[in-house]
Amino acid sequence: MTRTTARDDSPAPVVASHGTYGTVQAAYDDAPRDGERGVAIELTGAYDPRAETYPIELHADADGFVPVALRGLGPSVTQIGHDDVEGDVLSIRGEGPAGYSYPYTIESLRIRGGDGGAGLAVASSPQGMVNAVVFRTAGHGVHVREGDHGSYGTTFTNAQAWNCGGDGFRLDADARPHSTHFFGCRATACRGVGFRLRGYKASIHGGTAQLCHSHGVEIRSPVASIRDAYVEGNGRREEHPVEVYGHGAHGLSVSGCYFHGATPRRCWHDRDRVLRAVNLHDSRGVTIRECVYRGYDDRFFRGFGCEQVELDEGTHVALDDTDLA
């Protein structure tokens, strides 16, 4: 355990609610496990990400779960991980419903590394909050995984996944990530899917899905919604590039979004433009309205085996000759 004291001449890298430490892991491991309170861990300007051993594990253990709030000085100042980190950078594993009213909080920092893993890996941790975090990782930016309990009710605000080697934000169905919401989040130039949505009532409010190598948004669960988002130029490595892909996306709602089928920079398909903005298979009860679109090779929307699709034709605006459906 690396611990500093008030007598040290050098500034403390990590200031926790129970002392000062050299690393996040040491601060978390030394936190009281009394079941009555969580621990605040703040990273100062003296924090050195190379002092850590990765992954940083904020896990429930035999002594109990310690609810945690981990904060940096902002993503332009505080970094966790580095380019040489293999596997996960930051791993959170809670106790499911036992931590329901004590959600984890991660905010105001940048996460790098994660080759073969994720910048942030989450399991069995409901109701988490991730705010103002930038992911630039060799693997997935965020990976919500299967655990002994569900990881439902998580909220991401102003989180950004830039040029990640896998998905920007990946939710696994077995993680039961119901009611996961993204507000003003961004997935740009990720080599997988920008937002891989699973669980009932996942939603994207605002934000951007742009230039990802696979779909900008992929949905395989019911009652998802995408509202007021900017979606452009995804599917760069797909033979049939589409921006939003859904299968079994019953009750999907897409509204107030801007779609642009441009293909700037190098693509791995031979199309001049993205094929479609919204492409659905075997989905029913879908509503798509009030979108602005342009620049698609085939059309704005196409459904295969879909039922009860309400396109609300009079509410859309085409900026060129792209057909609606």
N, C-alpha and C positions, 0 to 999 in steps of 0.2 A: 504494500500500500504506500502510495506517495502522498505524504501530507506535509503541508507547510504550516508555519506558526506565525504569530504576529511579530516575532522577533526577527524574522528573516528580513534582510535588506531589500531583496527583490520583491516585486509585486506578486500577489497571489494569482496563479492562473485560473483557478476555479474557486468561486465563493459559494458555499452551500449554506443552507439554513442551520447546519450543525457544525460548521467549521470551514477551514480553507484547505485546499488539496491541489495536487499537481495534475490530476486527471479527472475526467468525468467518472470513469469506472471506480476509482478509489473513493470519490465522494458518495457515489450511490451505494457501494458495498458497505460503507461505514455508517449509513443512515440508520436511525433508530427504527426498529420494527415493532412499534407498539400498537399498530392498528388504529390509532386515533388521528394521525396526521401524516401528511405527505412531506416531500422534501423539495425545496427550491434549489436548483443548481444553475448558477449564472457564470458565464464564461467572460473573462476580462480580456483586455487587449494583450495580456501576457500569455494567453493560452497558446500552446504549441500542439497541433494535431498529431505530430510525429512522436509525441510522448506517450500516446495511447497504444494499447494493444487491441486489435480489432478482431471481431466486432465488439463495439461497446454494448454490453448486455444489461438492459434495464428489465430484469426478469423477476417474476414471482419465484420464490424459492421456499425451502422448508420452513423458514422463519416468517413467511408471510410476504404479501405484496406491499411495496412502498409506492404510493402514488407520487408521480414526479412531474415537475415543471422544469424543463430545460430551455434556457434562454441564452441567446448570444447578443451581440451588439448590432446585429443587422447582417444581411447576407453579403454586403460589400466589405465587411470587416471581419466577421467570425467564420472560420471554416472548421468543419469536422471531417476527418478523413483526408486522404491525399491520393494521387494517381496510382500509387503502388499498392493500395489496399486490395486484397483479394477476398471475395466473399462479401457478406453484408458489412456495412459501415456501422449503422445504428440499429439495434434489434430490441423490440419491445414485446414482451410476453407477459400478459396479465393473468388474472384469475376469473375472467368472464364476469358474470353477474355480481360477484363479490366486490368488484371494483366499479360497479355501475355508476355510483354517485361520486367517484373519485377519478375522473378521467385524466389521462396523461395529456400534457401540453408540450409541444415542441414549437419553438418560434424564433425568428430573427437570426437565422444562420444559413450557411451554405454547406452542402454535403457533396463530397467528391470521393471517387473510388468505386468500389463495389463490383469489380470484375468477377463475373460468375455469381454474383449475388444481387443485392439491392442497396440503394442509399439508405432507405428506411424500410425495414421489414417488421411487420406487425402481425401478432397472433393472439387470440383470446383476450383482446383488449377493446371493449366497447366504449363508445362515447368520446373517443379521442379528439383532440383539437390540434391542427397543424397550421401555423400561420406564418406568412412571410419567410418561407424556406425555399431556397433554390437548389435543385438537384442537377448535378452534371456528373453522371456516373457511367461506368463501362457496362453495367448491367441495367436492371430496371431502376427507375427513379424511386418509386414507391411500390412495395409488394405487400398486399394484405393477404395473408396465407391461412390455410387451414390450421386450426388448433383444437384444443379440447373444448373450447367454447367459441361463440361467435364474436366477431369484431364489427358490430353494427353501430350505427349512429355516429360515425366519424364525420367531422367537418374539416374540409381543407379550404383555406382562405388565402388568396394571393400566393399560392404555391406555384412554382415554375419548374418544369423539367426541360432542360436544354440539352439536345444532342446526346441523349442517353443511348447506351448500346442495346437496350431492350425496350420495353414499354415505358412510357412516361409514368403513367399511373395504372397499376394492374391490380384488379380485385379478383380473387379466386372465388368461384361459386361455393366451394366447400368451407370458405371462411365465414359464410353467412353474413356478407357485408351489407345487410339491408339498411336503407335510409342513410346512405353515404352521399354527401353533398359537396360539390365543388363550386366555390364562389370566386370569380375573377381569376381562375387558374389557367395555366398555359402549358401546352406540350408542343415543343418546336423541334423539328429535325431529329426526332427520336427514331431509332432503327427498327422499332417494333410499332405497336399501336400507340397512339397518343393517350387515349382514355379507354381502358378495357373495363367496361361496366358489367358488374354482376350483382345479384341480390335484388330484392324488391325495392322499388322506388329509389334508385340511384338517380342523381340529377346533376346537370351542369348549368350553372347560371352565369352568363357572361363568359369572359375568357376567350382563349384561342386554341385551336387545333390546326397546326400548320406544318406542311413540309415533312410529315412523318413518312417513313418508308412503307408502312402498312397503313391501315385505315386511320383516319383522324379519331374516330369514335367507333368502338365495336360493342354491340349490345346483344346479349343472349339471355336476358331476364325480363320479366314483365314490369310495366309501369315506370319506365325510365322517362326522363324529360331532358330536353336540351333547349335552352332559352337564351336569346340575346347573345349568341356566340358568334365569333369570327372563325370561319372554317375555309381553309385554302390549301390547294396543292398537295394533298395527301395521296397515299398509295404509290409512292415513287418506285417501289420494288414489286408492285403487284402487276400481274399480267392484265388484270381487269381492274384498274384503279378506281376506287370510290371513296368518298369522304366519310360517310356514315354508313356502316354495315350493320344490319340486324337480322337475327334468326330467332324466332320465338319471342320477338320483342312486343308482346301483346300490351296494348294500352300505351304504346310509345307516343309522346307528344314532342313535336319539333316546332318551335315558333320564334318569330322575330330575329332570325339568324341571317347572316350574310355568307353566301357561298360563292367561291371563285375557283374555277377549275383550271387555273394557270399551272404550268409546269416549268417554273424557272429552274435554272441550274441543270445539272445532269440527272436524267431519270434512267431507270433500268428497263422500262418498257418502251415501245416504239410509237407511243401516241403523242400527239402534240398537246393534248389537253386531257384532264381527268375525265373518265367515262361518265360518271354520274355523281350527283351530290348525295342522294339518299337511295340506298339499295336494300330492300327488305325481302326476306324469305319466310314463308309460313308464319306470318304475324297477323294478328287481327285487332280490331278496335284502335287503329292508328289515326292520329290527327296531325296534319302538317299544315301550318298556316303562317301568313304574314312574313314570308321570307323574301329576300332579294338575292338574285343569283345571275351568274353569267359564266360563259366560257366552258361549257361542258360538251364533250364529244358526242354523246348520245342524247341525254335528256336530264332534266333535274331529278325526277323520281321514276323508279321502276320497282314494282313488286312482283314476286313470284310465289304463287300459292297463298296470297294474302286475302283477307276478308275484312269488310267494314273499314275501308280506308277512306278517310275524309281529307281530301286535298284542299278544300276550300279555295277553289281556283281564283275567285275574284280578289283574294287578299294578297296574292303574290305579285312580285314585280320582276320581270326579266329585263336585264340591261342590254341584251343582245338577242340573237335569234334562237337561243336555246329553247327547245320545247319543254313544257312543264312535265308532261308524262306521255 
